[in-house]
Structure formats: structure tokens, C-alpha cells
């Protein structure tokens, strides 16, 4: 199944990248935050201020463990959610990229040229378009069977800049036949070998131009998400591990307790 660009964009925007980054920062800042909390107690609570230093340090240590443990558990839930989301989104993004890089099929190319919509096409018309396309492809196969790379390259380049149905069929034919390397007549000269290489590059460039700008943004966001996951997993000092909230209610409760602070980063 090929998902739409809108669906992929929505799923990418839903990745908790900022929340996970903020959560990791809060885990790392646990000791400093507890130090600030202790300082506040010392400033405001006279009775606490006169406790023995050993007692104050024990309170500091216990509170640091409590805060860090809660924050690490909350971060673990976000890490789990992010990892699962990336694992399901990444292959769909790759499949979409492969799909949009391919030359449009005969019906799609016809509709793009005429400005029509597929829902208004009758089955008979759609079948006729496909039959005519197959006839053109058979003609191209016969015409180019013994052609040198320079001829195929020239015809392909010309067809890419032509919006006719005939040109669209030729583009599809050439990309299907030579998209994975030259497989026609043996190049007669070194120059023809270079044309075969140029044809491969021309096909790759044409396919790349079909990729919508939004997809590059999605892919960049995925890389950012992977980097956040890697940073979080590298935090062995803080014992952060993925936590499935459906199976670990304590971790889920920790995230619920942390959300008000974490969501401030979204404001």
C-alpha cells in the first residue's frame, strides 16, 4: 500500500521529537534541579536549614534518585513511542519515494496532459489508453532494438521535455528497459559507452526531479528523529530504556506526571 503525501506528513509531524529531546534534557538536569530545590528549602525552611549536613545530603541524594527515575521512565515511554513510529513510518516513506520516482503510468500521464480526473474515465476509455500505450511500447522496442546508446539518450532527453502521450510512453519504456543499466546493443565505441553512462544519469536525474519537496522535508525529519533516538539510547548513565505504556503502568504514570513540563516546549 502506498500512503499519500498528506498522510506521511501528518505522521511525521506527530513524531514526539521535541518532547523526547526535552525529556532527555530533563533527565540530564535532574541533579541540578534537585540542587535548586534544596537551595530553595534552605532559603525558606528554617527547620530544614538546621538539619545536620549529612541529613541534607541524604535528602538531596534520595530526591535526585526519585526525580531522575521518574524522568527516565517518562523518557522511556517517549522513546518507545518514537521508535515504533519511526519503524513503521520509514518503510512507508521509502515506498512512497520509489513510487513517485517512477514514470507515471499511461492513464495518469494522459490525465496530467488533459487535466482530467480518473473518476470520470470509463473502463472502456482507460482500457483503450492502455492498449495504445502497449502498441507504442512495442514500436519503441522494435525501433530501439539495435540502437546505440547515443540514439536512445537523444530520444529520451527529447521525450522528457515533451508532454505528448507518445513521449510519455517513450519515457516509461526507456526507464523500464535501461533504468538499471544499459541492456541494448553493444556500444560500438568508447563514446557510445559514455552515452550509455549518461543515459543512466539522465534517468536518475529525471526520477529525482519527480520527488516532491515535501518528501525531502519528511526524510529530514526522520533523520532528526533517528538522531534523537540515538542520543537517548546513548544515555546509559541514566538507564533509559523503551517502555511500553500498555504494559508498564508505572512508566505511563511517570509520563503523565511529566507532561505539563514537557509540553511547555511545544508552546
N, C-alpha and C positions, 0 to 999 in steps of 0.2 A: 504493500500500500504506500502510495506517495502522498505525503501530507502537503497541505497548502503552505505558501509562504507566510500567510497570516497566522496559521496555527503554530508554525515553528517560531515565529516572532513572539507570540503570546507565551509559549512555553519557555522561551529564552528569558523573557522579561520576568517570568515567575521564579527563576532560579534565585535562591536566597544568598546571592554573592555578598551583598553589603552586610546582611545580618551575620553571616558566618565570619566575615572579616572582623566585624565589630565584636562578635563573641570571643574570637581568639584574642583580640586586644584586651578584652576584659579579663580573660584567664591570666594573661601575662601580667596584668596590672593588679592582680589580687593582693599581693603583699603591700604594694604602695597604697592601695585603697584602704587596707586594714590599718596601715600606719597612720593614715589621715584620720581614720575613725578613732584610733587610740588617742591621737593628739586631741581630738575633739572632746573625748571623755576626760582627759587630763585637764583641759581648759575649763570644762563646765561642771564636772563632778568632783567636788572636793573630797568626798569619802574615797573615791577611786584613786585620787591623786596620792593619798597617804597609804595606799596598799604597798606592801613590800615589792621591790623591783622584780623579784622572782615571780610573784603572782601576776604582775602586769605582763611580764614576758610570756607567761603561760597562757594568759588570756589572748595575747597577740598571736601566739602560735596556733592555739585552738581555733580562733576566729579565721585565721588565714587558711587553715585546712578546710574549714567549713565553707568559706566563700569560694575557694579555688575548686573544691569538689563539686559544689553546686554549679558553678560556671562551666567547669569541664563537662559535666553531664549534659547541661543545656547545649553546649557546643557540639557534643557528640550527636545529639538529635539532629541538629542542623547539618552536620557532616553527613549523617546517614541520608537525609532528605536530598542534599545536594548531590551526593554520589549516585544515588538511584536515579535522580532526574537527568544527570549527565549521561549515565549509562544507557538510558532509553532515548534521549534526545540525539546523541551523537550519531548513531547509525541512521536515524531518520534524516538528519542534515546531510550526511554523506549520500544517501539515496536520492535526496532532492537535488543535490549538486550534479550527480550523474545524470539524472533525468533532464534537467534544464540545459545541460551541455549538449544533449543530442539534438540533431536537426529535427524540426517539427515534422510530424507525420503529414501525409498528403492532405488529409481533411483539415488539420489545424493550419497548415500553410495556406490552403485555399480560403479559409475563413479570415485569416490575418490579411490576406490580399484584398478580399472583398468587403471586409468589415461586417461580415455576417455572424450569426450565433449558431452553435451546433444544434440547439434545441429546435431550430426552425428547419433543419435539414431533414428531408425524408430519407428513409432507409435506402430507397432506390437511388437518390442523388449521391448519398455517401458511398454506396457500392460502386457507382459509376466513376466517382473521383478516384477510388482505389484501383479500379480496373485500368483507367487511363494512366495512372501512376505506374502500375506494373508494366504497361506497354512501353512507357518511356524508359523505364529501367532496363528492359530487355533490349531496347535500341541502344542505350548507352553501353551496355555490356558488349554488344556486337561492335560498336564503333571504337571502343577503347581496348578491346581485347589484345591488340598488338601495339597499342600506343606507347610511346616513350614517356617518361616522367614529365618532360617539359610540356608536352601537349596536355596531359591530364592536369598539370599545375596551372597552365594558362586557362583552360576551360573552367576549372574550379574557381580560380580567382575572379573570373568574369561572372560566373554564376552567383557567387556570394554577393555581388553588388547589384544583382538583377532580381526584381521582385516578381517575376513571372512564374507561373506554375511549372513550366519546363525547367527553369533554372533551379527551382526548389527541389524538383525531383533529381536533378543532377547533383546538387549539393548532398542530398541524402545518399545517393548512390556512391559518390566518391568517398564520403566519410565512412560508409559501411564497408566498402571494399579496401580502402587504404588507410583507415583510421588507426590501424595497429602496425603500420609499416607497409612498404612497397611490396606488392604481390602481383604486379603485372609483368610485361615483357622485360627481359634482362636489359638493364641500362647499357646502351651501346658505347658510351664514352664516360670519361670522368665527370664531364659537365652534366651528363644525364644523372649520374649518381648524386650530384649536388642538388639537382632539381627534385629528385626523389626525397632527399632530406628536407628541402624547402617545402615540399608538399606536406610532409608530416608536420612541420612547424606551422604552416598556414592553417591546417585543420585544427591543430591545438589552439592557435590564437583565435580562430573563429568560435570554437567551442567555449573558450574562456569569456569571450565577449557576450555570450548568451547568459552568463551568470548575473543575476540582478544584484545591485549594490547592497540591498538589504541582507543578502546571504553572506556577504563578506563581514557585515556587522554581527550577524548571528555567530559566525565562526570565530570572530574575535572575542565575543562574549563567552563562548565555550572555552576558549583558551584561558581566558581570565578565570573562569570557574575552576578549571583544572589546576591553575596556579594556586588558587585559594585552598583547594582541597589538599594539594601537596604541602603547602605551608602548615596547614592544620595537622596533617598526618606526621609532619616532621617534628611536631611539638611533643616528643616522647617524655620530656621533662614534666609535662602537665598531665600525662596519662589520658589523653583524649582518644577515644575510640568511637566508631559509629555506634549509635544506639537507636534501635527501632522503637519508636514511641508506642507502637501497638503491643510490644512485648515487654517493655521496660517502663512501667508507670512512674517509677521514681525519677527517671530521666525526663519523662514528659512533664512531670510536675516541676522539675527544675527549670525547664524551658519556659513553662507558663509563668514562673516567678520572675524570670529574667526578661520577658518580652517587652515590658514597659520601657526598660532601659535600652534594650537593643533596638526597638522600633524608633527610638529618637533619632537614629542615624538616617532614617528614611524621610524625616520631616524636612 
